Amino acid sequence: MTETRQERFKRLAIYRTNAVLEKLRILGNLSNKTNYDYSDDEINKIFYAIDSQLRNVKARFISRNKKEFKL
């Protein structure tokens, strides 16, 4: 049986979202000052990169859902 586009989306979305969340959890392990030394500038660069990419991906989803303006 072939999977529908909706089923494929759901399967991949769950897998990929969980992978991203796991990587973020692992990134959070770097916050342990006992094991790591980092500056505020380094942290700001990390979160700027994450925030920037998140905005880009979100925009791709939102732009596909926009309707054309009609009077």
OpenMM code with the backbone's topology and positions (N, CA, C; nanometers):
from openmm import Vec3, app, unit

residues = "MET THR GLU THR ARG GLN GLU ARG PHE LYS ARG LEU ALA ILE TYR ARG THR ASN ALA VAL LEU GLU LYS LEU ARG ILE LEU GLY ASN LEU SER ASN LYS THR ASN TYR ASP TYR SER ASP ASP GLU ILE ASN LYS ILE PHE TYR ALA ILE ASP SER GLN LEU ARG ASN VAL LYS ALA ARG PHE ILE SER ARG ASN LYS LYS GLU PHE LYS LEU".split()
positions = [
    Vec3(0.0846, -0.1180, 0.0000),
    Vec3(0.0000, 0.0000, 0.0000),
    Vec3(0.0893, 0.1245, 0.0000),
    Vec3(0.0582, 0.2196, -0.0861),
    Vec3(0.1383, 0.3411, -0.0927),
    Vec3(0.0866, 0.4432, 0.0059),
    Vec3(0.1777, 0.5216, 0.0544),
    Vec3(0.1419, 0.6216, 0.1540),
    Vec3(0.1010, 0.7508, 0.0833),
    Vec3(-0.0001, 0.8176, 0.1379),
    Vec3(-0.0466, 0.9429, 0.0783),
    Vec3(0.0534, 1.0540, 0.1097),
    Vec3(0.0395, 1.1651, 0.0404),
    Vec3(0.1268, 1.2799, 0.0658),
    Vec3(0.1105, 1.3300, 0.2088),
    Vec3(-0.0132, 1.3282, 0.2591),
    Vec3(-0.0406, 1.3711, 0.3967),
    Vec3(0.0249, 1.2761, 0.4972),
    Vec3(0.0124, 1.1475, 0.4738),
    Vec3(0.0741, 1.0486, 0.5634),
    Vec3(0.2262, 1.0618, 0.5617),
    Vec3(0.2834, 1.0815, 0.4431),
    Vec3(0.4286, 1.0971, 0.4315),
    Vec3(0.4748, 1.2229, 0.5056),
    Vec3(0.3963, 1.3331, 0.4905),
    Vec3(0.4283, 1.4564, 0.5617),
    Vec3(0.4294, 1.4330, 0.7125),
    Vec3(0.3239, 1.3711, 0.7633),
    Vec3(0.3136, 1.3478, 0.9081),
    Vec3(0.4284, 1.2618, 0.9584),
    Vec3(0.4583, 1.1541, 0.8856),
    Vec3(0.5663, 1.0635, 0.9275),
    Vec3(0.7001, 1.1380, 0.9317),
    Vec3(0.7303, 1.2107, 0.8266),
    Vec3(0.8580, 1.2823, 0.8207),
    Vec3(0.8621, 1.4004, 0.9172),
    Vec3(0.7491, 1.4703, 0.9330),
    Vec3(0.7444, 1.5840, 1.0251),
    Vec3(0.7706, 1.5391, 1.1681),
    Vec3(0.7122, 1.4285, 1.2077),
    Vec3(0.7351, 1.3763, 1.3427),
    Vec3(0.8814, 1.3380, 1.3604),
    Vec3(0.9354, 1.2640, 1.2654),
    Vec3(1.0742, 1.2189, 1.2738),
    Vec3(1.1708, 1.3381, 1.2768),
    Vec3(1.1529, 1.4318, 1.1854),
    Vec3(1.2460, 1.5440, 1.1747),
    Vec3(1.2323, 1.6412, 1.2911),
    Vec3(1.1100, 1.6641, 1.3384),
    Vec3(1.0907, 1.7521, 1.4534),
    Vec3(1.1543, 1.6925, 1.5779),
    Vec3(1.1355, 1.5637, 1.5986),
    Vec3(1.1978, 1.4987, 1.7138),
    Vec3(1.3502, 1.5026, 1.7035),
    Vec3(1.4053, 1.4917, 1.5827),
    Vec3(1.5503, 1.4996, 1.5642),
    Vec3(1.6014, 1.6388, 1.6001),
    Vec3(1.5300, 1.7425, 1.5589),
    Vec3(1.5691, 1.8796, 1.5922),
    Vec3(1.5629, 1.9014, 1.7431),
    Vec3(1.4541, 1.8567, 1.8058),
    Vec3(1.4394, 1.8733, 1.9504),
    Vec3(1.5497, 1.8007, 2.0273),
    Vec3(1.5872, 1.6828, 1.9808),
    Vec3(1.6954, 1.6074, 2.0460),
    Vec3(1.8283, 1.6821, 2.0325),
    Vec3(1.8551, 1.7376, 1.9149),
    Vec3(1.9795, 1.8135, 1.8951),
    Vec3(1.9820, 1.9376, 1.9826),
    Vec3(1.8683, 2.0036, 1.9991),
    Vec3(1.8622, 2.1199, 2.0880),
    Vec3(1.8864, 2.0790, 2.2335),
    Vec3(1.8311, 1.9633, 2.2727),
    Vec3(1.8540, 1.9144, 2.4088),
    Vec3(2.0032, 1.8896, 2.4294),
    Vec3(2.0670, 1.8284, 2.3309),
    Vec3(2.2102, 1.7995, 2.3397),
    Vec3(2.2909, 1.9295, 2.3417),
    Vec3(2.2498, 2.0279, 2.2610),
    Vec3(2.3168, 2.1575, 2.2622),
    Vec3(2.3095, 2.2184, 2.4019),
    Vec3(2.1963, 2.2010, 2.4679),
    Vec3(2.1785, 2.2528, 2.6032),
    Vec3(2.2781, 2.1962, 2.7029),
    Vec3(2.3307, 2.0773, 2.6746),
    Vec3(2.4315, 2.0194, 2.7638),
    Vec3(2.5575, 2.1045, 2.7703),
    Vec3(2.5819, 2.1856, 2.6668),
    Vec3(2.6991, 2.2730, 2.6659),
    Vec3(2.6896, 2.3854, 2.7686),
    Vec3(2.5729, 2.4052, 2.8262),
    Vec3(2.5550, 2.5127, 2.9243),
    Vec3(2.6213, 2.4817, 3.0577),
    Vec3(2.6678, 2.3595, 3.0774),
    Vec3(2.7310, 2.3187, 3.2025),
    Vec3(2.8684, 2.3861, 3.2160),
    Vec3(2.8748, 2.4894, 3.3005),
    Vec3(2.9987, 2.5665, 3.3197),
    Vec3(3.1091, 2.4837, 3.3859),
    Vec3(3.0752, 2.3731, 3.4464),
    Vec3(3.1763, 2.2857, 3.5056),
    Vec3(3.2616, 2.2212, 3.3966),
    Vec3(3.2014, 2.1911, 3.2840),
    Vec3(3.2711, 2.1221, 3.1762),
    Vec3(3.3132, 2.2115, 3.0606),
    Vec3(3.2504, 2.3291, 3.0480),
    Vec3(3.2751, 2.4136, 2.9310),
    Vec3(3.2940, 2.5584, 2.9730),
    Vec3(3.3688, 2.6312, 2.8913),
    Vec3(3.3881, 2.7741, 2.9120),
    Vec3(3.3475, 2.8447, 2.7836),
    Vec3(3.2630, 2.9459, 2.7950),
    Vec3(3.2138, 3.0163, 2.6769),
    Vec3(3.1803, 3.1596, 2.7148),
    Vec3(3.1792, 3.2444, 2.6128),
    Vec3(3.1475, 3.3855, 2.6342),
    Vec3(3.0030, 3.4135, 2.5951),
    Vec3(2.9533, 3.5274, 2.6414),
    Vec3(2.8179, 3.5696, 2.6026),
    Vec3(2.8107, 3.5901, 2.4515),
    Vec3(2.9185, 3.6397, 2.3914),
    Vec3(2.9222, 3.6605, 2.2476),
    Vec3(2.9057, 3.5282, 2.1727),
    Vec3(2.9708, 3.4246, 2.2193),
    Vec3(2.9588, 3.2925, 2.1553),
    Vec3(2.8162, 3.2396, 2.1651),
    Vec3(2.7542, 3.2580, 2.2801),
    Vec3(2.6163, 3.2128, 2.3004),
    Vec3(2.5217, 3.2913, 2.2100),
    Vec3(2.5443, 3.4227, 2.2022),
    Vec3(2.4604, 3.5058, 2.1153),
    Vec3(2.4723, 3.4630, 1.9696),
    Vec3(2.5911, 3.4271, 1.9236),
    Vec3(2.6102, 3.3814, 1.7856),
    Vec3(2.5360, 3.2509, 1.7599),
    Vec3(2.5416, 3.1598, 1.8564),
    Vec3(2.4712, 3.0320, 1.8427),
    Vec3(2.3214, 3.0553, 1.8280),
    Vec3(2.2640, 3.1351, 1.9190),
    Vec3(2.1198, 3.1542, 1.9168),
    Vec3(2.0742, 3.2449, 1.8034),
    Vec3(2.1603, 3.3346, 1.7566),
    Vec3(2.1271, 3.4138, 1.6382),
    Vec3(2.1141, 3.3206, 1.5175),
    Vec3(2.2079, 3.2271, 1.5025),
    Vec3(2.2047, 3.1331, 1.3900),
    Vec3(2.0800, 3.0454, 1.3974),
    Vec3(2.0468, 2.9965, 1.5154),
    Vec3(1.9282, 2.9119, 1.5324),
    Vec3(1.8015, 2.9922, 1.5037),
    Vec3(1.7904, 3.1114, 1.5635),
    Vec3(1.6722, 3.1953, 1.5432),
    Vec3(1.6555, 3.2329, 1.3959),
    Vec3(1.7658, 3.2658, 1.3299),
    Vec3(1.7613, 3.3043, 1.1897),
    Vec3(1.7102, 3.1900, 1.1023),
    Vec3(1.7639, 3.0719, 1.1238),
    Vec3(1.7206, 2.9560, 1.0446),
    Vec3(1.5752, 2.9202, 1.0739),
    Vec3(1.5351, 2.9306, 1.1987),
    Vec3(1.3962, 2.9019, 1.2353),
    Vec3(1.3004, 2.9991, 1.1663),
    Vec3(1.3364, 3.1277, 1.1633),
    Vec3(1.2526, 3.2261, 1.0939),
    Vec3(1.2427, 3.1941, 0.9450),
    Vec3(1.3533, 3.1545, 0.8847),
    Vec3(1.3541, 3.1211, 0.7420),
    Vec3(1.2628, 3.0021, 0.7118),
    Vec3(1.2730, 2.8989, 0.7918),
    Vec3(1.1911, 2.7793, 0.7697),
    Vec3(1.0438, 2.8108, 0.7927),
    Vec3(1.0144, 2.8845, 0.8985),
    Vec3(0.8756, 2.9207, 0.9276),
    Vec3(0.8172, 3.0026, 0.8133),
    Vec3(0.8947, 3.0943, 0.7576),
    Vec3(0.8484, 3.1773, 0.6467),
    Vec3(0.8146, 3.0926, 0.5253),
    Vec3(0.8885, 2.9863, 0.5023),
    Vec3(0.8592, 2.8978, 0.3892),
    Vec3(0.7220, 2.8326, 0.4041),
    Vec3(0.6853, 2.7958, 0.5249),
    Vec3(0.5539, 2.7357, 0.5485),
    Vec3(0.4435, 2.8407, 0.5365),
    Vec3(0.4664, 2.9568, 0.5938),
    Vec3(0.3643, 3.0622, 0.5942),
    Vec3(0.3401, 3.1150, 0.4533),
    Vec3(0.4454, 3.1357, 0.3758),
    Vec3(0.4283, 3.1936, 0.2420),
    Vec3(0.3480, 3.1017, 0.1503),
    Vec3(0.3523, 2.9724, 0.1730),
    Vec3(0.2766, 2.8789, 0.0915),
    Vec3(0.1266, 2.8859, 0.1217),
    Vec3(0.0927, 2.9379, 0.2387),
    Vec3(-0.0477, 2.9401, 0.2799),
    Vec3(-0.1159, 3.0732, 0.2517),
    Vec3(-0.0435, 3.1722, 0.2004),
    Vec3(-0.1028, 3.3035, 0.1757),
    Vec3(-0.1953, 3.2959, 0.0552),
    Vec3(-0.3060, 3.3642, 0.0681),
    Vec3(-0.4028, 3.3722, -0.0406),
    Vec3(-0.3839, 3.5050, -0.1136),
    Vec3(-0.4211, 3.5053, -0.2389),
    Vec3(-0.4139, 3.6268, -0.3178),
    Vec3(-0.5232, 3.7224, -0.2733),
    Vec3(-0.4888, 3.8520, -0.2663),
    Vec3(-0.5865, 3.9532, -0.2266),
    Vec3(-0.6912, 3.9706, -0.3344),
    Vec3(-0.8163, 3.9741, -0.2946),
    Vec3(-0.9278, 3.9955, -0.3881),
    Vec3(-1.0265, 4.0893, -0.3235),
    Vec3(-1.0857, 4.1748, -0.4056),
    Vec3(-1.1908, 4.2666, -0.3555),
    Vec3(-1.3271, 4.2113, -0.3826),
] * unit.nanometer
topology = app.Topology()
chain = topology.addChain("A")
for resn in residues:
    res = topology.addResidue(resn, chain)
    for name in ("N", "CA", "C"):
        topology.addAtom(name, app.Element.getBySymbol(name[0]), res)
